[in-house]
């Protein structure tokens, strides 16, 4: 049994993606999951499902923050007080 170990980056990215409502963990989840997918693609590690889930949830978190800040910016720009 020469089974490949799980990617620590995949596990870390997946765990961080649970905190998608915070911007820093979302960005870190995308980074760690991307590194994990590279390791998995090279055949060094396993955990592709965790890496993909972390990547998707991290991207959703970043997108939510981008939309939130765009909405706030639009509201401020259209405000008569600024």
Protein Blocks (a to p, Z undefined) as FASTA:
>chain_A
ZZddddfklmmmmmmmmmmmpmklmmmmmmmmmmmmmmmmnopaghfkmmmmmmmmmmmm
mmmmmmmmmmmmmmmmmpckZZ
